């Protein structure tokens, strides 16, 4: 478990961060198992008082962020950092309870990063706990960047998001006595994916749950078409030492698909490609896709946006609209996880 948590500290939540900046909808930060762990009920669970378990973390509420462009390390409060993260990761017009769930996930990610850097600092971060590079870490917007993104709507967006963050600022999501890897993604393919199918190791709280309400999202499904020459050209460039079939369209197929719809393996003759590599090579929004072809073109129809693990941001929006609280949403998407009160230890 520990090795996985370190491996995915920059987990593909990052895929979602880029989406929001480009489309002003849920973003890529950190971000598929047995049917027995799935949840099919979408009625709010019995709401209970937030757990009064206490998690004592290393350090204080001070937070240090490396600005990649300037190389400067900026000191801010942890709450300020989480506000900037939520502004980068989730549209402000989402319901308050969805924003709180996102804030709790972003806060938990920040707590994990701080503890990792205090116990085993990375020289490339120059003393910071995290950088603002969305390709490596959770998305983050400075005040100036947020103003530029939100324009005239900045004041209201900041008010709504900062209030949501403040409401959960003393909470952290834990499982087994430690902060979880709070993976999230923009839109699931209808059912969330397991960490094992995406990152290779099973995590008890990152198991598949029903998220079929995501199918109502405007960008739930997208279609992409490539000529035979384009398909073969991309694969030859990616695998120059492997045999790529000349008649690629008649031989390419999704040979292994998870119960959640994620393509695990694509075969083309003797060439085997992982679904995640296929997604990267063809710049697809997700690895949940179907392939079809004729004599001239390959059509790829995708479902969802992001890696599919953990909390679906669009799903959180739908659940909040149905009356779920942020705690309900967290418990729904992170199987067996719970909220604890955060205390700092210098």
N, C-alpha and C positions, 0 to 999 in steps of 0.2 A: 504493500500500500504506500509506504513512504516514498519508494522510488517513483511510483506513478505520480504522486502529488508533486514531486519536484519536476518530473518530465512535463507535466501539463500545467505548470504554474503560468505559462504563457499560452494555455490551452485555447483552442480555436474560438473562444469568445470573440477573439479579435476579428474573425470573419464577419461578425455582426456589426462591429463598430464602423467599418467602412460603409456598410449599407446605409446607415442612418444619415451620415454626412452627405451621401450622394442622393438619397431619395426622401429624406425627412420622414423615415419610418424606422421601426425597430432595427437596431443594429445587430458585429463580430466584433463583447469581449468576451471567457474561459466560459461555448461555448459552445433498450435493445437487449433483451434478456428473456427470461422465462415468462410464460403467460401468468404464472402464479404471482408475479410481482406487479402485474398490470393493474391499473385502476380504470374501471369503465363507468363508474358513477360520476355524474357531474353536478350533483346537488351539493351545496355547501356542507362541509362536515360540521359537527357540533362545535361551535366556537367556545374555546376555553380561555381562561386567563393565560396570558403569555407566561411561559415557563419562568420560574424564578430561580432556575439553575444559574449558577454564576460561572463565567469563564474568565480566569485571570490571565491576561496576556502580557507578553514582554513589552517594555517601553512605556511611553506616555501617549497622550493624544496628539502630540506633534507628529507631523508627517512630512517627509522629504521627497520631492519629485524632481527628477532630472529632465530638464528641457533639452531634447535632442538637438534642436536647431542651434542653440547657443552654448550648450555644454554647462549651463548654469544649474545649480541645485537650489530649488526653491523650497523654503520652509512655509508650511501652512498647517492649519488644524486638520485633523482627520475628517471632520465634518465638511470643511471646505473642499477637501479632495473628493469626497463622495458626491457632493453636489456637482462638481465638474464632471465626474464620471457618469452620473445619471443623465446630465444634460447631453453628453455625447452618445449615450447608449439607448435612451428611450424618449420618444416624442412627448412633449409636455402636455399634449391634449389627451393622453391616456388617462384612465381613471386614477384617482388618488391611491387606491389600494394596490393597483398594479405598480405605480411609481414607488410605493413603500416596499413592495416585494423586490423591485429592482434595486432600491437603495440598500436593503438588507443584504442582497447578493453582492453588490459592489463593496459594501462595508466589510463583509466577510472576506472578500478577496484582498482588500487592503490590509486587514489584520494578518492574514496568512503571509502576505508579502513582507510586512514589517518584521514579523517574527523570524522568517527565513533569513532576512538580511541582518538582523541583529545577532543571530546565532552563527551564520555563515555568509558574510558579506561578499558580494560580487564586485570585483575591481572595476568592471565596466560601468557600474552605476555611480561611481565616485562618491560613495557615502549615502546616496539616495536609497529609498526603498523600492522605487519603481521609476520608470521613465514614461514620457507621454507618447511613446512610439506605439501606435495601435497595432502594428504588425507583430509586436512582442508581448504587449501587455493590454490590460483593460483600456478602453478608450477614455480620454480625458480632454476637457475643453477649459482653457483659461477664461477669465472674464471677457477679454477682448475677442477671443475666438467664438465664445458663445454669443456675444452681441452681434458679431458678423453673421453667424449662422441663423440666428432667430430674427434679426432685423428689428422691426417695430414691435414684434411680439416678445422681445427679450424680457421686459420688466415683469409681465404676467407669467412667462415661463419660469423665470427665476423664482418668483414668489411661490408658485405652486410646487416646484421641485424642491426648493429649500425647506418648505414646510413638511413635505413628505420625508425628506432626509432627517430633519430634526426629530420627527415623531419616532424614528427607529434608531436614532444615533447611539443609543446605549444597548443595542441588541446585536448579537452575532449568531449565525446559524452553525450549529455544531452537530456532530454525530460521533459516538465513541469517545467523547470528551475532548475533541479537537475541532477547529473550524473546518468546514467542508470545502472541497473544491467546488465553488458555486458556479458551475458551468451554466451558460444560457445561450440562447440562439434566437433569431428573429421569428421564424415560423417553422413549425414541425411539419413533416409530411403526413400528419394525421395521427401519428403516434410517436412519442419521443424515442430516442435511440439509447442503447446501453453504452457505457464507457468502454466496455470490453470490445465492442464491434468497431469503435472509432479509434481508441488509443491502446487497445491490446490487453488491458487489465480490468478485471471486474471490480466495481465499486458499489457497495450495498445501496447507497442513496442515489446512484445515477443509473436507475433501471427504467425500462419502458413504462410509460403510462399513456392512457388514452388522451389525445389532444385533437380530436376530430373537428372541434369547432374552428381550428386553424384553416380548415378548408374554405371558410368564408372570406379569408384575406384576399385582397385585390391581387397580390402577387404570389398567391399560393402555387400556381402552375405557370410555367413559361416554356416556350418551345424554341429550339435552336436547330438550324439546318446547316449542314456542311457538305461540300462536294466530296467526291471520292478522293480527289487530289488533295484537298485540305486535310481530310482525315489522315490519309497516308503520310502527308508531309509533316504533320504535327507528331505523329507517332515515330517516324523515322528520326526526327530531330531529338525526340526524347530518349529513344532507344537505338542509337546509331549502330550498336554492336549486335542487335538482335534482328531476327528475320521478321519483317513486317510483310504480310501477304500482299501481293499485287492486287488481287481481287478482294480488297479489304471489306467492301460493303456486304459481300455474301458470307463473310466469315466472322464478323464481329458480333458478339452477343453478350448480354448480362448473364453470366453462368451461375452466380451465387448472390442471392438477395436475402437480407435479414427479414424477420417478421415485421419490423417497423418500416420496411420499404427501402432501406439503404442498400445500394448495390455494393457488395463486398468484393466481387471479382468480375472482371470483364475479360473474355478470351477473344483472340483474333488469330486463328491458326494455332501455332505453337506459342504465341505471345500471350502472357497473362499479365493483366493490369489491375491494380486495386481500384476500387470505386473512388477513393479519395484522390488517387493520382489522376484518374479520368476526369474528375471534377476540376482539378488544377490545370491539366493540359488543355481542356476545352473551356476554361473560365465559366464553369457552371455555378449557379447559386447554391446547389446542394448535391450530395451524392445519392439522393433518392431520385432515380430517373428510369425511364423506359427508352429502349432503342428500337427504331424501325428504319428500314431502308428500302429503296427501289434500286434500279440499275445505275442511278446517277447521284443520289444524295442520301446522307444519313440524317435522320431526324431524332433529336434527343428532347424528350419532354420531362421536365423536372417537377418535383413537388417540394415545397418548403424552401426555407432560406437559412443556411448555416449548417453546422454539424449535427444538429438535432438532439444533442445531449443536454440533460438538465431542464431548466425552465424555458418554456416557450414564451417569448415576450408577447406575441399576439394572443397566445392562450391565456396569459395572465390578464390581459385586457378583457378578454371574453369572460373569464371567471369573475373578475371584479364587477363587470356589468351584471352578472347573475347574482351578486350579493356576497361573494367570497371576500373575506378579509385578507390582508396581506399574509397573516399567519396561515390561513387556510391554503392560500396559493403556494406558499413555501412548502408546507407539509404535503401538498398534492404532488408537486413536481420533484421534491427531494425525499424519496421514500425513506422513512424512519428518522429523518433529521428533525431537529427541534431548535427553538430559539432560547438563548440564554442571555442573561444580563452581563454586560462587559465591564470588567474592572481592569485598571492598568497597574502594572508593577514596574517601577523605575528600575 
